[in-house]
């Protein structure tokens, strides 16, 4: 149980850092010219919600996070694939998202099941 709590604190911190990245990118278009400022602003809110959700883990958060995982796998998965197939380049950010999101979701599901018993 202590390990899970620590993992959720780390995940909350990661989502908080992602919110900061998107906040800066909202105002500095050079950071990520492929996304408009409104999209970064949306992900500021989503990442803050995820940070809060990882810290508190309310029951409705699990299925909602699952939907975000699917969206991120499609979006960042495509980005990672295009970077690799078009230029043999590793998109480290997208690779991190593609690996982290399913892990976080699995941890949420495990935690929810443990809380029920």
N, C-alpha and C positions, 0 to 999 in steps of 0.2 A: 504493500500500500504506500509506503514512504517513497519508493521508487517512482510510482505513478504520479504522486503529488509533485515530486521534483520535475518529472518530465512535463507535466502540465504547466509548471512555472516557467520552464525553458520555452515551451511552445508559446505561452502568453507573451514572453519577452520577444520572441522572434516575430510574432504578429504585430507587436508594438513597434518594432524596428521597421517592419514592412510598411506600417502606416506612416512613419516618419519619412521613409523613402518616397512614398507616393505624395506626401504633403509637399516635399521639396520639388518633386517632379511636376506637381500642379503648376508651380510658378516658374520653373526652369525647364523650358521646353527642350533644351539641348540634352538634358539627361536621358530623355526617351522620346525622340521625335516621332516615333511610330504611333504613339497614343495621344489623343487630345487631352487637354487639361480636365475636362469634365469626367473623363474615365479615371484619371488619377484621383480626383476628388471622391469619386464613388468608392474607389478602393481604399482611400483613407478611412471612410466610414466602415466598410466591410472588414478591414483589418483590425480596427478598434473593436468592432463587435466580436470578432474572433478572439482577440486578446481577452476581452471580458468573458466570453464563453469558455475559453480554456481555463480561466481562473476560477469560474463559478460552476461551470458545467450543468446548467439547467436542462431538464429533460427535452424541451423543444429544440435545443441547440443541436442535438445530434443529427436529426434528419435534415435540418437546414444546412448544417455544415456539409453533410453528404452531397447536397445539391451543388454547393460551392466547389467541392472536390471534383465533381464531374465537369463543371465549367472550366476549372483550372487545368484539368487533365487535357481537355480538348484544346484550350487556348495555348497553354505553355507546351503541351505535347507537340502541337503543330509548329510552334516557334522553334523548339529544339530540333525537330525533324528537318525543318527548312534550313536552319543554320548548318546542320550536318550535311544534308544532301546537296545543298547549293554551294557550300564553300568549305566543306570538311572542317567546320569550326564547331566547337562545343559551346553551346549557350549555357553557361554555368548557372545563371539565375533560373532559367526554365527547367534545367535538370534538377536543381534543388527543389523547386516547387513540385515537380512531378514525383519526386521521391518523398518529400515531406508530407504532402497533403494526404495521401493514402495511409501513411504511418499514423498521422494525427487522428484520422478518422477511425482507424482500427483501435487505437488507444481509447478513444471516446466510447466506442462500442464495448470494449472490454470493461471499461470503468462503469458504464451504465449497467451491464450485466452483473458486475460485482456488487453494485449498490442494491440491486433487487434481491440478492440472496442474503 
